Amino acid sequence: MASILKRPSWAIAENLATPEHVFLSRRAMIAGLAAGATAAIMPPFAGGAQAAEADQTLDLYPAKLNEKYKIDRDMTPGEVAGQYNNFYEYGSHKQIAKAAESLKTRPWEVQVDGLVEKPRTFAIDDLIRAMPLEARLYRHRCVEAWSMTVPWTGFPMAKLVEAAAPLASAKYVRFETFLDPDMASGQRQVWYPWPYVEGLTMEEATNELAFMVTGVYGKPLKNQFGAPLRLALPWKYGFKSIKSVVKISFVEKRPVSFWEQIAPTEYGFWANVNPEVPHPRWSQAQERILHTGETVPTLLFNGYGEQVAGLYQGMEGEALFM
């Protein structure tokens, strides 16, 4: 396996703050969180207004920023991140915020089942209130070779695993999104294997970085980001971070994920970021920062090698990076 970065992945560069003219700088974000800032500092996203009005967790935002997860890149402005999203349930283009307005996030239930001692179906607001919310600033690296830096709000996946009390026979966690072609026009495309499915090993799911996301930029998650509950796995390519989750199952057999079914030679189960392993149709050596257009070198494990490299020791025979 390629060598792991020695510099801490959360080391802070001196120029971390976004310039003042850029909407919602990182420093403004931190100051706002510390002061209990309200919507005055938050970016106006398209989509999800109806869902936000029905959300019973608004008082939980903004959550306290976990200072451990700092990185050496400027935060992507909210108005940029909110208008450039992959969400195939609503189309194959990036500007799906308007289309995603039809996503109804209340009522919403999340079923936790499979090889667990405590199977349960949560109403989304009950689940969010039961978990310790915090904000984390994470890199997000798309397999298409663009990247952004996003302040997610949510809770560690490990907390949900703990609540489910999985049996020893549970080796993987399988995630599934909603299936409703009337609500999501993209799901009418019969050549895709709906619903969207993803999977992790138990070790990956309980790693400190695996994060169940309920909010972004200090507010509840907007539809185009995968409301009301999505996954964030910052060391993996973005297609592993499933959106709009309705079911989490603990299983013995490795799940076959959505993109793995469509193109297994291009999108594998592991999908860890590695600049030295190209996609069959393009290089992964560099990436384009979304809000600046700057091209920079891709980092092994997207810069999170210290936290996750140990998960893959002794697995050199696996296609870990695509």
C-alpha positions in Angstrom: 0.0 0.0 0.0 1.2 3.5 -0.7 2.8 5.4 2.2 0.5 7.3 4.6 0.8 11.1 5.1 2.7 12.0 8.2 1.3 15.5 8.7 -1.9 15.5 10.7 -4.8 15.8 8.4 -6.4 18.5 10.5 -3.4 20.8 10.6 -4.4 24.4 9.9 -2.9 26.7 7.3 -2.4 30.3 8.2 -4.7 31.4 5.4 -7.6 29.2 6.4 -10.2 32.0 6.5 -12.1 32.6 3.3 -11.7 36.2 1.9 -14.3 38.6 3.3 -16.1 39.0 0.0 -16.8 35.3 -0.2 -20.1 34.4 1.5 -19.9 32.6 4.8 -16.3 32.4 5.6 -15.0 29.7 7.9 -14.2 32.2 10.6 -17.7 33.6 10.4 -19.0 30.1 10.7 -17.0 29.4 13.9 -17.9 32.8 15.4 -21.5 32.3 14.6 -21.6 28.9 16.1 -20.0 30.2 19.3 -22.5 33.0 19.6 -25.5 30.9 18.8 -25.8 32.6 15.4 -29.1 32.4 13.5 -30.1 32.4 9.9 -28.5 35.8 9.4 -25.1 34.2 8.5 -26.5 31.2 6.7 -26.6 30.9 2.9 -30.0 31.0 1.2 -30.4 27.6 -0.6 -32.9 26.8 -3.2 -35.2 23.9 -2.4 -36.6 22.4 0.7 -38.5 25.3 2.2 -41.6 23.3 2.8 -39.6 20.5 4.5 -37.8 23.1 6.7 -41.1 24.5 7.9 -42.2 21.1 9.1 -38.8 20.2 10.7 -39.1 19.8 14.4 -35.4 20.0 15.1 -34.7 23.6 14.1 -33.7 24.6 17.6 -30.7 22.2 17.5 -28.9 24.2 14.9 -26.3 25.5 14.6 -24.5 22.8 16.5 -21.1 23.2 18.2 -18.2 22.9 15.8 -15.8 20.0 16.7 -12.4 21.7 16.4 -10.7 18.4 15.9 -11.8 18.2 12.3 -10.1 21.2 10.9 -8.4 21.1 7.5 -6.1 23.2 5.4 -8.6 24.4 2.8 -11.1 27.2 2.7 -14.7 26.3 3.2 -16.7 26.1 0.0 -19.2 29.0 0.0 -22.7 27.7 0.7 -24.3 29.1 -2.4 -21.8 27.2 -4.5 -22.1 23.9 -2.7 -25.8 24.1 -2.7 -26.0 24.5 -6.5 -23.6 21.7 -7.6 -24.9 18.3 -6.4 -25.1 14.7 -7.6 -28.5 13.3 -6.8 -29.5 10.9 -9.5 -32.9 10.4 -8.1 -33.5 13.9 -9.5 -31.4 13.8 -12.6 -27.9 13.2 -13.9 -27.0 16.9 -14.1 -25.5 18.9 -11.2 -28.1 21.7 -10.8 -30.8 19.6 -9.2 -31.7 21.9 -6.3 -35.0 23.0 -8.0 -36.0 19.5 -9.0 -35.2 18.2 -5.4 -37.8 20.6 -4.0 -40.3 17.7 -4.5 -38.5 15.6 -2.0 -40.9 15.4 1.1 -38.8 14.9 4.2 -41.6 14.9 6.8 -42.9 12.5 7.8 -39.7 10.3 7.4 -38.7 7.1 9.0 -35.4 5.3 9.3 -35.6 1.5 9.8 -32.7 -0.1 11.6 -32.8 -3.9 11.2 -30.9 -7.1 10.4 -28.4 -8.8 12.7 -29.0 -6.6 15.7 -30.3 -7.0 19.2 -32.4 -3.8 19.0 -34.2 -3.5 15.6 -36.2 -0.3 15.5 -37.9 2.2 13.2 -37.1 5.8 14.1 -39.1 8.9 13.2 -36.4 11.2 11.8 -36.9 13.9 14.4 -36.8 11.4 17.2 -33.5 10.0 15.9 -31.9 13.4 15.5 -32.9 14.4 19.0 -31.6 11.1 20.4 -28.1 11.7 19.0 -25.3 14.1 20.0 -25.2 16.6 17.2 -21.9 18.4 16.3 -20.5 20.2 13.2 -17.5 19.0 11.4 -15.6 20.6 8.5 -14.9 17.8 6.0 -13.3 17.5 2.6 -15.6 16.0 -0.1 -13.9 14.4 -3.1 -16.0 13.3 -6.0 -14.8 10.5 -8.2 -15.3 12.9 -11.1 -12.2 14.7 -9.8 -13.8 17.8 -8.3 -13.8 18.7 -4.6 -15.3 20.9 -2.0 -15.0 21.5 1.7 -18.3 21.3 3.6 -19.4 22.0 7.2 -21.7 19.1 8.0 -23.8 18.8 11.1 -24.7 15.3 12.4 -23.5 12.5 14.6 -21.0 9.7 14.5 -22.2 6.6 12.8 -20.7 4.7 15.7 -23.5 6.1 18.0 -26.2 4.6 15.8 -24.3 1.3 15.7 -24.1 1.3 19.4 -27.8 1.9 19.7 -28.6 -1.0 17.4 -26.4 -3.4 19.3 -25.3 -5.5 16.3 -24.7 -9.3 16.7 -21.2 -10.7 16.2 -22.3 -12.2 12.9 -22.9 -8.7 11.5 -19.9 -7.9 9.2 -21.3 -5.1 7.0 -23.8 -2.2 7.2 -26.1 -1.8 4.2 -27.7 1.6 3.5 -30.8 2.1 1.4 -32.5 5.3 0.2 -36.1 5.9 -0.6 -38.0 4.6 -3.6 -40.8 6.8 -4.9 -40.8 7.5 -8.6 -43.8 9.9 -8.2 -41.7 12.1 -5.9 -38.3 11.6 -7.6 -38.5 11.8 -11.4 -35.0 10.3 -11.8 -36.3 7.0 -10.3 -38.5 6.6 -13.4 -35.3 5.7 -15.4 -35.6 2.0 -15.4 -32.1 1.3 -16.4 -30.9 2.3 -13.0 -31.1 -0.4 -10.2 -33.3 1.7 -7.8 -33.3 2.2 -4.8 -29.8 3.5 -4.3 -27.8 1.1 -2.0 -24.4 1.5 -0.4 -22.4 -0.5 2.1 -19.5 -0.4 4.6 -17.7 -2.9 6.7 -18.5 -2.7 10.4 -15.0 -1.4 11.0 -15.5 1.4 8.5 -19.0 2.2 9.9 -17.6 2.6 13.4 -14.5 4.6 12.4 -14.5 8.1 14.0 -14.9 9.8 10.6 -18.0 8.0 9.5 -20.7 10.7 10.0 -24.5 10.6 9.7 -25.4 14.0 8.4 -28.6 15.9 9.4 -27.5 19.5 8.6 -25.2 21.7 6.6 -23.9 25.3 7.0 -25.5 25.5 10.4 -29.0 24.6 9.3 -31.0 21.4 8.8 -30.0 19.5 5.6 -31.5 20.9 2.4 -33.0 18.5 -0.1 -30.3 18.7 -2.7 -27.7 17.5 -0.2 -29.8 14.3 0.6 -32.2 15.4 3.3 -33.1 14.6 5.9 -30.3 12.0 6.6 -27.3 11.2 4.6 -23.8 9.7 5.1 -20.5 11.5 4.9 -17.3 9.4 4.4 -14.6 11.9 3.7 -11.8 9.4 2.9 -13.9 7.8 0.1 -15.2 9.1 -3.2 -18.5 10.9 -2.9 -20.7 8.2 -4.4 -20.2 6.2 -1.2 -21.9 8.9 0.9 -25.5 7.8 0.3 -28.3 10.4 0.5 -31.8 10.4 1.9 -31.4 7.2 3.9 -34.5 5.2 4.9 -33.0 1.9 5.9 -29.8 0.7 7.7 -29.4 -3.0 7.9 -26.6 -5.0 9.6 -25.8 -8.0 7.5 -23.3 -10.8 7.1 -22.8 -10.7 3.4 -21.1 -7.8 1.6 -23.7 -5.6 -0.1 -23.5 -4.8 -3.8 -23.8 -1.1 -4.1 -25.7 1.0 -6.7 -22.8 2.0 -8.9 -21.1 -1.4 -8.4 -24.2 -2.9 -10.1 -24.0 -0.5 -13.0 -20.3 -0.4 -13.7 -18.3 -2.7 -11.4 -15.0 -2.1 -13.3 -15.3 1.7 -12.7 -17.0 1.9 -9.3 -16.2 -0.7 -6.7 -17.2 -1.4 -3.1 -14.3 0.3 -1.4 -13.8 3.5 -3.4 -11.1 4.9 -1.1 -9.4 8.0 -2.6 -5.9 7.4 -4.0 -4.1 9.7 -6.5 -2.1 6.8 -7.9 -5.0 4.7 -9.0 -6.8 6.2 -12.0 -10.4 5.7 -12.9 -10.6 3.7 -16.1 -11.5 6.9 -18.0 -9.5 9.7 -16.2 -6.7 10.3 -13.8 -7.3 10.8 -10.1 -3.9 12.5 -9.5 -5.4 15.9 -9.3 -8.7 17.5 -8.4 -10.5 20.8 -9.1 -11.6 22.8 -6.1 -15.1 23.7 -6.9 -15.4 27.3 -5.8 -12.0 28.5 -7.0 -11.4 26.4 -10.1 -7.9 25.7 -8.8 -6.3 22.3 -9.6 -4.5 20.7 -6.7 -2.9 17.3 -6.0 -5.2 14.6 -4.7 -4.3 13.3 -1.3 -4.2 9.6 -0.3 -7.4 8.8 1.5 -8.4 12.4 0.8 -6.0 13.5 3.5 -7.4 11.3 6.2 -4.8 8.5 6.2 -4.0 8.8 9.9 -7.5 7.9 10.8 -8.4 5.2 8.3 -5.3 3.5 6.8 -5.3 0.9 9.5 -8.6 -0.3 8.4 -7.1 -1.8 5.2 -3.8 -3.3 6.4 -3.3 -6.8 5.0 -5.8 -6.2 2.2 -3.5 -5.4 -0.6 -5.2 -8.0 -2.8 -8.4 -6.0 -2.7 -9.3 -3.2 -5.2 -9.4 -0.7 -2.4 -9.2 2.5 -4.4 -11.9 2.2 -7.0 
